[in-house]
Amino acid sequence: MSFIKVKDGTEIYYKDWGTGQPIVFHHGWPLSSDDWDAQMMFFLQAGFRVIAHDRRGHGRSTQVSEGHNMDTYAADVAELTKALDLKDAIHVGHSTGGGEVIHYAAGPGKGRVAKAVLISAVPPIMVQSSSNSDGVPLAVFDDIRKGTGFNRAQFYQDITIPFYGYNRPGAKISQGVRDNWWRQGMMGGVKAHYEGIKAFSETNFIDDLKSVDIPVLVMHGEDDQIVPYHNSAVKSMTHLKNGKLVSYPGFPHGMPTTEAETINKDLLAFIKG
């Protein structure tokens, strides 16, 4: 297995396959690089170099006690991209990974990113406040913290239902998809997952969105029950200089898995466009 050791000693696991223009995939909470299987195989076969890492405390990376915040997540990505000498890369992030992508592109990755893609992503800011009145109430995230910190095995089973829209009429439930989500979640460290909730829900990405001038594709399911479409994708577009929004009626939060054929086709068109 491939690892890099970042400056605080944390070992970050990554996959690096193929040749050609690099595409770097950033996974969502509380998953791992394995969540990108459908995209990694598709773009590898399309002639790209595909890279995905496990965020610190997630998957096969070190279950460290500290650093579970967006600044450190982006710094870890910067060390990985430097070690792999990635330039002119496309960075694709799902959910929390979308926040990581835009924070990296606006900060330590500035000048190294050709294009960015935010899929079902958390920017500009999720939590409700006086300046974000239609955001998600803090109590919702407190419930996620409680479930994650103290009943993780069952909570991670339960959350797969709204994550993939399996509670919608006519939904075709895949037990394999649910099991794979649970497997990935339970691989990671509970402390990293618990503290990561604050990172994805309370980080304000508005300045990051405003500062990037690279092309940014925003992809979001209109039936996303985890990261609400109107409070995320729609608002992100108001801050981007060079953004494009593609929305999908009826698609769930986990659409890169359940709707991989559509997502991959639209990703490829953006990358080649």
N, C-alpha and C positions, 0 to 999 in steps of 0.2 A: 504494500500500500504506500501511497505517496503522501508525505507530510512536509510542511515547512514549520520551522520554529520561529515565532515572532518575538519581538524584543522583550516581552515580559515572560518568555519561556513557554507560552502556550503553543501546543502543536496543533496546527490547522490541517485537517485532511482535505485532499482535493483529488479530482479526476481530471485528466488532461489527455484527450484523444484526438487524433487526426492532425491534419495540416490545413493551411489556408487562413483566411481571415478569422480571428478568434471571436467566439461568442462566449461570454461569461454569464452563467446562470446563478442567481441568488435566491435561495429557497425561503419559504415562509416559516412562521412560527407554528409549532415547535419541531419542525421536520428536519430534513437533511437533503443533501445533494441527490439522493435517490428519488426525490419527488419530481425530478426533471427527466426521468427515464425516456418518456415519450418524445421529449424535445431533443435530448442528447442523441438518440438514435436517428431521428429524422434529419437533423442538421449535420450529423456526421456523414450520413449517406448522401447529403446534398453537397458535400465537399468543403465543409467548414471545420475548423479546429474548435472543439467544444470543451469547455472547462466548467466545473462546478465544485464548490467547496462546502464543507460542513461548518457552519458558524460556530464560533467558540462556545463550548458547553453543549453543543448539539451533535447528534450523530456520532461519528468516530473521533471528533476533535476532543481535546482535553476538557474534562469537566472542572474548569477553573472556578474559583470563588468570585473573582472580580472581572470587571470590564464588560458587563452586560448592558451596554448603552450604545447609541448610534455612533458616537465619536470613535469608540474603540472598534466597533464592527467595521466602519469605513477604513480605519487605520490598518486593520488586519487584511482587508481586501487590497489596500495599497501595497502592503508587504508581499502579498501573493502575486500581484500583477508585476511588481518589480522583479521578484525572483524568477518569474516565467518570461520576463522581458516582453510583456504584452503592450502593443501600441496599436492604434486604430481599431480598438476592440469595440464590439457591441455588447452592452451590458443589459441583461434582462432580469427583472426582479418580480417575484410574485409576493403579494401581501406585504409582510414585514420586509422581505427582500427588495420590494420596490422602494421602500424608504431608504434602505441601505444603498441602493443604486444611485438615487438622486443625491444623497448625502456624500457619497464617494465622488460622483461626477462633478459636484459643485465645490468639493474640497480637495482632498489629496489626489484625486484622479483627474483634476482639471488638465486638459491638454492630451490626455491619453485615451479618452472615450470618443468614438466616432458617432455613435447613436445610443440612445437609451430607450428601454421599453419598461413601462410600469403596468403590470397585470394585476387586477384586483387589489390594487396597492393602497397602503395606508395614508400617504400624503393627501392633502396638506397637513391636517391634524385630526385625529379621531375624536378625542374626548370633548364632551360638552363643556362650554364655559360661557362667560358673558359675551365674548367675541366670537363664539362658535355655538350659537344657541341651538342649532339643530344637530349638534354632534351627539355622540353616544354617551349617555349618562355614566358618570364615574362608577356608580353602583354596579353597572354591568361588568366593568373590568374587575371590580372587587370580587364579584362572584366567580369570574374566571380565575382570579388569584386563589380564591378559596378552593375551587375544584382542582386546580393544578397543584397547589402546595400540599394538600392534605387528602385528596382522593383521586390522585392522578390516573390510576389505571382505569377506573370506571368513567371518569370525566372524559378521558381521551376516547373511550368507546362512544360515548353519547354525542360528542361534538361533531363526529363525522356525519351525522344525519343532516343538520343544517348546512354544514360545510359543503357538501355535495348536492344539496337540494333534494335529498332523498325523502324529505317530508312533504314534497309536492305531489299533487294528484298525478298518477300515471308514471311516476318516477321508476326507472328500472334500477333497483338497488344491486350493486356489486359488492358481495361480501369480501372479495379479494381486495378491492380498493379500500374498503373500511379497515381490513386487517393490516394492509400495508401502511396506512396512516398511523394506526396504533403502534405498529412495529417501529416506525421511524421515531415517533414521539417518545416511546419508552427507552430508546437507545440513548437519548440525551439526559442531561443532568437536571434534576428538579429545581435546583437553585437558579440555574441559567434560565430555565423556562419561566420561573416565577418572576424574576427580575426583568426578563425580556418583555413582559406584559406592559410595564411602564414605558419601556423604550418604544414599543410600537404604537401605544395609545396616546402618549403625552408629548412625544417629540413634535416640535413645530418645524415643518419642512418648507414653509412659505419662502424664506430667504433663499433656500437651495433651489426651489423651482424658479424663482425670479432670476437667479444668477446664471443659469445655464443657457447657452445659445445654440447648442447642438440640437439636431432633430430628436424629439421625444414622442414616442407612440404611447398613448394611454389606452389600455384595453380593459373593459370592465363589463361584467354581467349585470344587467339591470335587475336581476332577482338575487343579487348577492345579499345573503342574510348575515354575513360576518362583517364585511366592510361595506356599508351602505353606499350605493352608487352616487346618489346626489350629493352626499357630504364628502366624497373623495374625488372620483374621476372628474365630475363636473366642475368642482371647485379648483382642482389642480389646473385645469385648462385655462382658468382665468389668470393664472400666474406665469404660465409658460410663454416664452417668446416664440418658440418654434415647435409648438405641440400639435398633435393630431389625435383626435378621440375616435375610437371605434367601440361602440357599445353593442351589447348582445341581449335582446329581449329573452327573458326566461333562463339565461345562463346563470349557474351558481358561482360561489366563490372559488371552488376548486375546478374551474373550467379548463385549466391546462391539462387536467387528467380526463375529465368526463367528456370534454369537447376538443380533444387534442387535434383531430384532423382539421377543424376550422381554425383553431388558434395557430397551429403550425403554418397553415397556408397564408394567413394574414401576416404573421411574423416574417415569413420569407419574402412576401411582397414588399414590406417596409424595408427590410434589410437590403434588398436588391434595388429598391426605388431610388 
